[in-house]
Amino acid sequence: MDIAATQARHTMQCWSAQAGYSPIAVSKTEGCWIHTKDGRKIFDLRSAHECINLGFNHPKILAAMRAQMDKVLYVTDDFATEPTAQLSQRLAELTPGSPNKKVYFSQSGAAAVEGAIKAARLYQYNRVFQDGGTVDAPSQYPYPYKIISRYNSWHGSSSGAASASGDPRRWFQEPLTVPGVVLAPDANPYRPHFESVEQHFNYLNHIIEQEGGRNKVAAFLLEPIVGSNGIIVPPDGYLEGIRALCDQWDLLLIVDETMTGMGRTGKFLAIEHWDVEPDIIIMGKALGAYCPLAATILSEKVSKSFDHHLFGHGQSYSGHALGCAAALASLEVLHEDGLITQSASLGAQLGEQLRTLGQKHRCVGNVRGMGLFWTMELVANPSTKEPLRKATEKYEETIVKQVSDFLFRERQVYVPSDKFGLWIVPPLIVNEEEIEFLLDAIEDALALADSFLST
Ligand SMILES: Cc1ncc(COP(=O)(O)O)c(C=O)c1O
């Protein structure tokens, strides 16, 4: 069977016109590498949509999955299984704040975001109408339900999550975006919208006030370090300021760690780089290693709201024992093999090397990241910062796309081609020799981008 042709004929490729779909047949995967049937060996520099933080075939995770398969794979949550119980406890303990948290399990980042939005709204409903809370203007219908999210964010492709995303992929949902979302400006030190962080906060405060404050707004949703929209590390004091703003207005802070969790940025969660305790944490992607698993982690404050009021949400396969066993094994590997520390130290070294490289190429506007989560934003001109891929050009033939295609075709390095620059997100098990190989390929790609720019 020609599996590539069959897959192309009968499978829908994500975010693509289908006529051009030409998947490459894979014979096996190994560590950070994909071996193809036509004899190529390709480094996956996007860690398979950031899911494969521990490499493709980690023996400890495979062993844990095999062992679990002999016991129980899935039962409903009227029953308890060892991995589901242990994983929820581990996540409650490992994440910031009181360990008296509760976890709602789903199978994708988007589903975990939907769970978080629903939980935040129900929490606010309970607070106002059931638990003796107050609003400033009680006659105003209904309860606090609005979610403040930000431009240049991505939270998933289901209706609610896409509507809460400030990314061009939201446009496919229009005009039928789900109501109840307000988009606020993002915080990008390379492309600031305000002259100071204070001005930024004054404007956010204004938005919350104008949207009805604690009467109408339920939560602030953000990625602590923006992922898909450019690996943007926020300026100092920003996340602490958002926490303070949420406290001032009784909003919940929802932190989406789908891409940044599981050691990616050099800490278990990206939010741990700052002294901020979220009310709800979303995890997904690498959490389940090789199984689709996501988690909506409710702080003690939020979960208590559902002790005697209904959590009106759910789905089949929640708490899937096989996925939870894989996730538990991933947590063990992350900590026992020192991969979070390695992400921090190797990442700091990689960051320095990328900055040095960036200085040699005029197409590089900005080099940024943390841990093993880096990007080089490509620009037509470093002084004007004119981007080589504009927001409206996500699916166009840009120079960024050509350079990414070059890396894939000529240098056996697989990177996404729809970003604002080069995406440098290797599995956390990457070694120094592989980093040398990657830097070499990136240097050639940057030289190619330079050659496209007018002198
Ligand atoms: C921050 C963030 N949240 C949510 C999602 C959606 O996750 P999924 O594709 O598993 O639904 C993504 C996917 O890229 C993401 O980066």
The ligand as a MOL file (V3000), in Angstrom:
LIG
                    3D

  0  0  0     0  0            999 V3000
M  V30 BEGIN CTAB
M  V30 COUNTS 16 16 0 0 0
M  V30 BEGIN ATOM
M  V30 1 C -1.5200 27.7150 24.1470 0
M  V30 2 C -2.3860 26.7240 23.4390 0
M  V30 3 N -3.5990 26.4420 23.9250 0
M  V30 4 C -4.4100 25.5410 23.3280 0
M  V30 5 C -4.0260 24.9140 22.1760 0
M  V30 6 C -4.9290 23.9260 21.5150 0
M  V30 7 O -4.4620 22.6410 21.7410 0
M  V30 8 P -5.0110 21.4270 20.8430 0
M  V30 9 O -4.4760 21.6370 19.4670 0
M  V30 10 O -4.4770 20.2090 21.5270 0
M  V30 11 O -6.4940 21.5100 20.9020 0
M  V30 12 C -2.7760 25.1800 21.6170 0
M  V30 13 C -2.3470 24.5320 20.3580 0
M  V30 14 O -1.4250 24.9150 19.7040 0
M  V30 15 C -1.9320 26.1110 22.2640 0
M  V30 16 O -0.7150 26.4090 21.7750 0
M  V30 END ATOM
M  V30 BEGIN BOND
M  V30 1 1 1 2
M  V30 2 1 2 3
M  V30 3 2 2 15
M  V30 4 2 3 4
M  V30 5 1 4 5
M  V30 6 1 5 6
M  V30 7 2 5 12
M  V30 8 1 6 7
M  V30 9 1 7 8
M  V30 10 2 8 9
M  V30 11 1 8 10
M  V30 12 1 8 11
M  V30 13 1 12 13
M  V30 14 1 12 15
M  V30 15 2 13 14
M  V30 16 1 15 16
M  V30 END BOND
M  V30 END CTAB
M  END
